[in-house]
Amino acid sequence: MAYPSIYDNSTTQLLHARIDKLTENSQGVWGKMTVGQMLSHCAVPYEQILGLNSIQPPMFMRIILKLFLKKSMINEVPYKQNLPTAPSFIRTEQFDLAEEKIRLKDLIKTIQEMGAEKLAETPSLSLGKLTATEWNNLLYKHIDHHLKQFGV
């Protein structure tokens, strides 16, 4: 099963439409995050790619991620519910939903416009060098997982 391409404007528009369906009343089907926390959480990998967030796991954890978890993070198998969250991705504050929606949609659009070739030149802070397809799988399946978590 191939994921939709994050490099295509049509995928960006579909993700934007799903994000727009979220409201203050949106409740997670699993997990503890509020909808605002989820949107902020989903922004982290985009921020890391763009150099807006440079928090990375300790060296030992990066080695574990690369050796044992990378394959499951970049393959085409959806994430299971209630997986552990990396500390740098945990959000406990309260967030303005409207602001987080705009911010995440802007980040998604920026990465789409960056394109596959340039994204493949940008290493992941946790996983190192990724191909354009691996980036696509990682980013699409992460946001899809959390949008499904909130029913959209």
Salt bridges, closest charged atoms under 4 A:
ASP20 OD1 - LYS105 NZ 2.61
GLU47 OE2 - ARG103 NH1 2.19
GLU100 OE1 - ARG103 NH2 2.76
GLU113 OE2 - LYS109 NZ 3.92
ASP144 OD1 - ARG18 NH1 2.81
ASP144 OD2 - LYS148 NZ 3.10
